[in-house]
Amino acid sequence: FANCINLASYSIPATVKSIGDYAFYGCTSLSSYAFSYVTAIGNRVFANSGISSVVFGNKVVSCGSAVFEGCEKLRTVTYKSPITKVPDSMFSGCINLQTLSFDIDHDLTFGKYSFEGCSKLSNVTAPCYLEKELQTITANYKLNHSFEGVAYSKCSNCSYTRAIDKARCNTSCYLE
C-alpha cells in the first residue's frame, strides 16, 4: 500500500500478526489506526502518512524504527504496549504531536531522536518512574521544550527497577 495517497482506511484482519516495512508509507489520506491484533510492526510502516491518532495496544511486542517519522498530522498517541524501548526516530518530525499518554506498568527507554522536531508536544501523561527518561529526552534529543508539565500517574505503585527516590516520586506526581 506504500504511497497509496487515496487510501483512507484499512482494516487488517485478525489473522495478520505483523505489518512489514513501509506498508503504509506515504498514505497521506490514512488518518488513524489502532493496533488491535498486530504484534510486530516493521520499519517506517506509517512514515509520512496522514495518521492523526494512534493507539498502541498491549499486543504489540516488537516495533521497527521511524514507524511514524514525518507524520505531520499526528496529534495524539496512546501507548499501552509491553515494548520496553521506543525505537529510534519513532515520532521524529511529527511536528503537530501534542498529546502523549503512557498507560503502562513497566520501565521504558527512548531511542535516539524519538521525539526530534515534536515542538508542540505539551500534554504528556506517564507513570512517575518514567520521569528521568522524559527529562533526558529534552537534553539528549534537543527539544525546544521540557517535560516539566507532565502529569505523572500510578505513583501508588513505586516498585520499579530504576532507583528513584520514592518520597520525591509521591510528591511530584498526580495520584490516580
C-alpha positions in Angstrom: 0.0 0.0 0.0 3.0 2.3 0.1 2.3 5.7 -1.4 -1.4 5.0 -1.9 -2.5 8.6 -1.4 -6.2 7.8 -1.6 -6.2 5.0 0.9 -8.4 6.5 3.7 -8.9 3.4 5.9 -7.8 -0.2 6.0 -8.9 -2.9 8.4 -6.2 -5.5 9.0 -7.7 -9.0 9.6 -7.3 -10.6 13.0 -5.2 -13.3 11.4 -2.4 -10.8 10.4 0.1 -10.5 13.2 2.8 -8.4 11.6 3.0 -5.3 9.3 6.0 -5.2 7.1 8.4 -2.4 6.4 6.9 0.7 4.6 3.4 -1.0 4.4 1.5 2.3 4.7 4.4 4.7 4.0 3.2 7.9 2.3 -0.5 7.0 2.6 -1.5 10.6 3.2 -5.3 10.0 3.4 -4.9 7.3 6.1 -5.9 9.1 9.3 -5.9 6.6 12.2 -5.0 3.1 13.2 -5.4 1.0 16.4 -3.1 -2.0 16.8 -5.7 -4.5 17.9 -4.3 -7.8 16.8 -0.9 -6.9 15.4 2.1 -8.0 17.4 5.0 -6.8 15.2 5.4 -3.6 13.3 8.2 -3.1 10.7 10.3 0.0 9.9 8.7 3.2 8.7 5.3 1.5 8.4 3.3 4.7 8.7 6.1 7.2 8.0 4.9 10.3 6.0 1.3 9.2 6.2 -1.8 11.1 7.2 -2.2 9.3 10.6 -3.6 11.8 13.2 -4.1 9.4 16.2 -2.6 6.1 17.2 -3.3 3.6 20.0 -0.5 1.1 20.6 -2.3 -1.9 22.1 -0.9 -4.2 24.6 -0.3 -6.9 22.0 2.5 -5.1 20.1 5.7 -6.7 21.3 8.2 -5.6 18.5 8.5 -2.4 16.6 10.9 -1.2 14.0 12.4 2.3 13.8 10.8 5.5 12.5 7.3 4.0 12.3 5.7 7.4 12.4 8.5 9.6 11.2 7.3 12.7 9.3 3.6 12.2 10.2 2.8 15.9 10.3 -0.9 15.3 11.1 -0.2 13.1 14.1 -1.6 14.8 17.2 -2.4 12.0 19.7 -0.6 8.8 20.8 -1.7 6.3 23.5 1.0 3.8 24.4 -0.1 0.6 26.1 2.5 -1.7 24.6 4.7 -4.1 26.6 7.7 -2.9 24.4 10.4 -1.6 26.7 12.1 0.8 24.2 10.5 3.4 22.0 12.5 2.8 18.8 14.9 5.3 17.2 13.1 8.1 15.3 9.7 6.7 16.2 8.0 10.1 16.2 10.7 12.2 14.6 9.3 15.0 12.5 5.8 14.7 14.0 5.6 18.5 14.2 2.0 18.6 15.4 2.2 15.8 18.0 0.6 17.4 21.1 -0.7 14.6 23.4 1.2 11.5 24.5 -0.2 9.1 27.1 1.8 6.1 28.5 -0.6 3.6 30.1 2.0 1.1 31.1 3.3 -0.8 34.1 6.9 -1.3 33.1 10.2 0.6 32.5 10.6 2.3 29.2 13.6 3.8 27.4 13.6 6.0 24.4 15.7 5.5 21.3 17.7 8.2 19.5 15.7 11.0 18.0 12.4 9.5 19.3 10.8 12.9 19.6 13.0 15.1 17.4 11.1 18.0 16.0 8.0 17.4 18.2 7.9 21.1 19.3 4.2 21.1 20.1 4.3 18.1 22.5 2.7 19.7 25.6 0.3 17.2 27.1 2.1 14.1 28.4 0.8 11.6 30.9 3.2 9.0 32.2 3.9 6.8 35.2 6.3 8.5 37.7 9.1 6.0 37.0 9.5 7.5 33.5 10.3 10.9 34.9 14.1 10.6 34.4 13.7 9.2 30.9 11.4 12.0 29.8 13.8 14.6 31.3 16.7 13.1 29.3 14.7 13.4 26.1 14.8 17.2 26.5 18.6 17.2 26.9 19.6 14.4 24.5 17.2 14.9 21.7 17.5 18.7 21.6 13.8 19.5 22.0 12.8 23.2 22.4 10.7 22.4 25.4 10.9 20.3 28.6 8.5 17.8 30.1 8.1 19.9 33.3 4.3 19.8 33.0 4.0 16.0 32.8 1.1 14.6 34.8 2.8 11.6 36.4 0.5 8.8 37.4 0.4 5.4 39.0 2.7 6.6 41.8 1.0 4.4 44.4 2.9 1.5 42.9 6.5 2.7 43.2 8.0 -0.8 42.9 10.1 -0.5 39.8 13.7 -1.4 38.9 15.1 2.1 38.4 16.4 3.7 41.6 14.2 6.8 42.1 13.6 8.5 45.4 10.1 7.2 46.4 9.3 10.2 48.5 10.1 12.6 45.6 8.0 10.4 43.3 5.0 10.6 45.5 5.2 14.4 45.9 5.9 15.3 42.3 3.2 13.0 40.8 -0.5 13.3 40.4 -2.0 10.2 42.0 -4.8 8.4 40.2 
